[in-house]
Structure formats: structure tokens, C-alpha cells
Amino acid sequence: MTNAEEGKKAPAPDPWALPDVSGLVVGVLGGTGDQGRGLAYRLARAGQKVIIGSRAAERAQTAAAELGLGVEGADNAECARRSDIVIVAVPWEGHARTLEALRADLAGKLVVDCVNPLGFDKQGAYALVPDEGSAAQQAAALLPDSRVTAAFHHLSAVLLQDPQVEAIDTDVMVLGESRADTDVVQALAARIPGMRGVFAGRLRNAHQVESLVANLISVNRRYKAHAGLRVTDV
């Protein structure tokens, strides 16, 4: 090897060269709620195999039948076991309890936490600060044998569930400790028309992403909108 060759740097990897995730099974814990149901619908509509999870299998099966598109329903544990990627879309109040109960079932899984810890009073929505720092960091602490990421926080459940809306015009902030895992989640987001996954840092930065939902709620109320986010210059 010549000195000139030694001095050449390897080209930086293309951040938009994302893996093919079309064959992965996606489970949605909390898939009977508005956000989870909307995500399940959009991913199934894009051709992804989706399983809705709920504490009661019958409730999940009913919601899956209403969605159609090949979506299946199961109790949370079965949903976790049968899925390659598991999206956590449960209410914040049940977040820790749900994940603690599923620790063994979620071992080895790629977990995508999209829970927003929020409080509400007469002045509107405001961010809560979990002891661990964020919902995603709480998930990582409770699931030491899982690969935890954070994404899908800023999506309108109304738009997700509306069959007349062809594309969801928004970027999805994706956070995690492993670039391989965040690449998978970015690719999953990109399966939904109009949507793009953008790497946004490690889980320690998840709090401000989760808490921004309180601002979006204020935007939506003021302008009667279903606001999302776009990241410029990338």
C-alpha cells in the first residue's frame, strides 16, 4: 500500500442506506388505544405484518378484526413473543407495570417506546419527568435484555386512523444506543408514505423529544390542526 493510499479515508457511510424491514413482524402493545391503533393501521396498510397486543386477548382480536389488513390480535405476552419489533404505545400510567410484566417476553426484542409522560390541568398539557429521565430510559431500565429505542412520539392519532389520508407528512425522531437498531426503526417509519425516520441521538436525549408533545398539543388546540415535525437540511 502506498503512502497516498494509506492517507485516504474510507467514505462515510450513507445515513439513508437503511435495511429492508418489510419481512419483520411488528407488535403494538396498547394497540387498542388511539395511537397504537393508528400505528398498527398505517404499518399494516404499508404491507407490514402487525399484531395488536392488549391485556385482554379478546379486546385485541376485536380491534384487529375492525382494522382488517391481516392484522392479528393477542394478549400482550403473546404479541411480544411473536413479534420481531415491539412498539410500546400504552398509557403512561401503565407503562412501568406493563413492561415489568413482559420483561421475559421482550428479552432479545427490539423495543420502540413511543410513550409521552404528560400531565394535564386547566392550563393544558405539560411534561412530566420520570425518575429515570424519560419513558424510554425507564423502559431501558426495566428491560435490560431488550434493545430499547424511542420513536413515533409526535404523530396525530386522528391522521393515522383516517383512511382518507394517503400520506402522513412528518418526520419521526428516532433515538437509541445502537445505530443498527435505530436504522431499523428509521426504515420502519419510512414504510409509511410521507413519513421519514431521522436519527436524533441516544436515549439520554429522549426527554425533550417526549415532552415536545405538550407543545404540539398547544399548537393543535390554537390552530385546530394536527401538527407534526419536519427536520430541515437533512
C-alpha positions as CSV (number, residue, x, y, z in Angstrom):
1,M,0.0,0.0,0.0
2,T,1.4,3.4,-1.0
3,N,1.6,6.4,1.3
4,A,-1.1,8.1,-0.8
5,E,-3.4,5.1,-0.3
6,E,-2.8,5.0,3.4
7,G,-3.8,8.6,3.6
8,K,-7.1,8.1,2.0
9,K,-10.1,8.0,4.4
10,A,-12.9,5.5,3.9
11,P,-16.0,7.2,2.7
12,A,-18.5,7.9,5.5
13,P,-21.5,5.5,5.5
14,D,-24.7,6.8,3.9
15,P,-27.1,7.7,6.7
16,W,-30.0,6.9,4.4
17,A,-28.8,3.4,3.5
18,L,-31.4,1.7,5.6
19,P,-32.2,-2.0,5.9
20,D,-35.1,-3.9,4.4
21,V,-37.6,-4.4,7.2
22,S,-40.6,-5.5,5.1
23,G,-40.4,-9.1,6.4
24,L,-40.4,-8.2,10.1
25,V,-43.4,-8.8,12.4
26,V,-44.4,-5.7,14.3
27,G,-46.2,-6.0,17.6
28,V,-48.1,-3.0,19.1
29,L,-48.6,-3.1,22.8
30,G,-51.5,-0.8,23.5
31,G,-52.8,-1.4,20.0
32,T,-56.4,-0.9,21.1
33,G,-55.7,2.8,22.1
34,D,-55.8,5.6,19.6
35,Q,-52.1,6.0,18.9
36,G,-51.3,2.3,18.9
37,R,-54.3,1.5,16.7
38,G,-53.3,4.2,14.3
39,L,-49.7,2.9,14.0
40,A,-51.0,-0.6,13.5
41,Y,-53.3,0.5,10.8
42,R,-50.6,2.5,8.9
43,L,-48.0,-0.2,9.1
44,A,-50.4,-2.9,8.0
45,R,-51.6,-0.7,5.2
46,A,-48.0,-0.4,4.1
47,G,-47.7,-4.2,3.9
48,Q,-46.1,-4.9,7.3
49,K,-47.3,-7.9,9.3
50,V,-48.8,-6.5,12.5
51,I,-50.0,-8.0,15.8
52,I,-52.0,-5.9,18.2
53,G,-51.5,-6.6,21.9
54,S,-53.8,-5.8,24.8
55,R,-54.2,-7.1,28.4
56,A,-57.3,-8.9,27.1
57,A,-56.8,-11.1,24.0
58,E,-60.5,-10.7,23.1
59,R,-60.2,-6.9,23.0
60,A,-57.1,-7.1,20.8
61,Q,-58.8,-9.5,18.5
62,T,-61.8,-7.3,18.1
63,A,-59.7,-4.3,17.3
64,A,-57.6,-6.3,14.8
65,A,-60.8,-7.5,13.0
66,E,-62.0,-3.9,12.8
67,L,-58.7,-2.9,11.2
68,G,-58.6,-5.8,8.7
69,L,-55.5,-5.8,6.5
70,G,-54.3,-9.1,8.0
71,V,-53.8,-7.5,11.5
72,E,-53.9,-10.1,14.3
73,G,-54.8,-9.6,18.0
74,A,-53.4,-11.3,21.0
75,D,-52.7,-10.7,24.7
76,N,-49.6,-8.6,25.4
77,A,-47.4,-11.6,26.2
78,E,-48.2,-13.5,23.0
79,C,-47.9,-10.3,21.0
80,A,-44.4,-9.7,22.4
81,R,-43.3,-13.3,21.8
82,R,-44.4,-13.4,18.2
83,S,-43.0,-10.1,17.1
84,D,-39.6,-9.0,15.9
85,I,-40.1,-5.4,16.7
86,V,-42.4,-4.3,19.6
87,I,-43.9,-0.8,19.7
88,V,-44.9,0.3,23.2
89,A,-47.9,2.6,22.9
90,V,-49.6,2.1,26.3
91,P,-50.8,4.9,28.6
92,W,-48.0,6.5,30.7
93,E,-49.8,5.5,33.9
94,G,-49.5,1.8,33.0
95,H,-46.1,2.0,31.3
96,A,-43.8,0.6,34.1
97,R,-46.4,-2.1,35.2
98,T,-46.8,-3.3,31.6
99,L,-43.1,-3.6,30.9
100,E,-42.2,-5.2,34.2
101,A,-44.8,-8.0,33.5
102,L,-43.4,-8.5,30.0
103,R,-39.6,-8.5,30.8
104,A,-39.1,-12.1,29.9
105,D,-41.3,-12.0,26.8
106,L,-39.5,-8.9,25.5
107,A,-36.0,-10.3,26.0
108,G,-33.9,-10.1,22.9
109,K,-36.6,-8.0,21.1
110,L,-36.1,-4.6,19.5
111,V,-38.5,-2.4,21.6
112,V,-39.7,1.0,20.3
113,D,-41.1,3.2,23.1
114,C,-43.4,6.0,21.9
115,V,-45.0,6.9,25.3
116,N,-45.2,10.5,26.3
117,P,-45.3,11.2,30.0
118,L,-47.7,14.1,30.2
119,G,-49.9,15.7,32.8
120,F,-53.0,17.9,32.2
121,D,-54.6,20.7,34.1
122,K,-56.7,23.8,33.3
123,Q,-53.7,25.4,31.5
124,G,-53.3,22.4,29.2
125,A,-50.7,19.7,28.7
126,Y,-47.3,19.7,30.4
127,A,-44.3,17.4,30.5
128,L,-43.7,15.0,33.4
129,V,-40.1,14.0,34.3
130,P,-39.8,10.3,35.2
131,D,-37.2,9.3,37.8
132,E,-35.2,7.7,35.1
133,G,-35.3,10.8,33.0
134,S,-37.8,9.7,30.3
135,A,-40.2,7.0,29.4
136,A,-37.6,5.5,27.1
137,Q,-35.0,5.4,29.8
138,Q,-37.5,3.8,32.2
139,A,-38.1,1.1,29.5
140,A,-34.4,0.5,29.2
141,A,-34.0,0.1,32.9
142,L,-37.0,-2.3,33.2
143,L,-35.9,-4.3,30.1
144,P,-32.2,-5.0,30.5
145,D,-32.3,-7.9,28.0
146,S,-34.1,-5.9,25.3
147,R,-32.8,-3.3,22.7
148,V,-34.7,-0.2,23.6
149,T,-35.2,2.7,21.2
150,A,-37.6,5.7,21.2
151,A,-39.7,6.9,18.2
152,F,-43.2,7.8,16.9
153,H,-43.9,10.4,19.6
154,H,-45.2,13.3,17.5
155,L,-47.9,11.6,15.4
156,S,-51.5,12.6,15.2
157,A,-53.7,9.7,16.1
158,V,-56.5,11.3,14.1
159,L,-54.5,11.4,10.9
160,L,-53.1,7.9,11.5
161,Q,-56.6,6.4,11.7
162,D,-58.1,8.4,8.9
163,P,-58.4,6.1,5.8
164,Q,-58.8,9.2,3.6
165,V,-55.4,10.4,4.5
166,E,-52.9,8.9,2.0
167,A,-49.7,10.2,3.5
168,I,-48.6,11.3,6.9
169,D,-46.5,14.4,6.4
170,T,-44.0,14.3,9.2
171,D,-40.5,13.3,10.4
172,V,-40.0,10.7,13.2
173,M,-37.3,11.4,15.7
174,V,-35.5,8.1,16.4
175,L,-33.3,7.6,19.5
176,G,-31.2,4.7,20.7
177,E,-27.9,3.3,21.8
178,S,-27.2,1.1,18.7
179,R,-27.1,2.7,15.3
180,A,-28.1,-0.7,13.8
181,D,-31.3,-0.6,15.9
182,T,-32.1,3.0,15.1
183,D,-31.6,2.2,11.4
184,V,-34.2,-0.5,11.6
185,V,-36.7,1.9,13.3
186,Q,-36.0,4.6,10.7
187,A,-36.6,2.1,8.0
188,L,-39.9,1.1,9.6
189,A,-41.0,4.7,9.8
190,A,-40.2,5.1,6.1
191,R,-42.6,2.3,5.3
192,I,-45.5,4.7,5.9
193,P,-46.0,7.1,3.0
194,G,-44.9,10.7,3.7
195,M,-43.0,9.7,6.9
196,R,-39.3,9.7,7.4
197,G,-37.2,8.5,10.3
198,V,-34.4,10.8,11.5
199,F,-31.7,9.8,13.9
200,A,-31.9,12.1,16.9
201,G,-29.4,10.9,19.4
202,R,-29.1,8.5,22.3
203,L,-31.8,7.6,24.9
204,R,-30.5,10.3,27.3
205,N,-31.9,12.8,24.9
206,A,-35.4,11.2,24.9
207,H,-37.0,13.5,27.5
208,Q,-37.1,16.6,25.3
209,V,-38.5,14.6,22.4
210,E,-41.2,13.1,24.6
211,S,-42.0,16.5,26.2
212,L,-42.3,18.3,22.9
213,V,-45.7,16.6,22.5
214,A,-47.1,19.1,25.1
215,N,-46.1,21.9,22.8
216,L,-47.7,20.2,19.8
217,I,-50.9,19.8,21.7
218,S,-50.9,23.6,22.3
219,V,-50.3,24.2,18.6
220,N,-53.1,21.9,17.7
221,R,-55.6,23.5,20.0
222,R,-54.7,27.0,19.0
223,Y,-54.8,26.4,15.2
224,K,-57.3,23.5,15.1
225,A,-54.6,21.4,13.4
226,H,-52.9,18.0,13.6
227,A,-49.3,19.3,13.6
228,G,-46.2,17.2,13.0
229,L,-42.5,18.0,12.7
230,R,-40.1,18.3,9.7
231,V,-36.3,18.5,10.2
232,T,-34.7,20.8,7.6
233,D,-31.3,20.4,5.7
234,V,-31.0,16.6,6.1
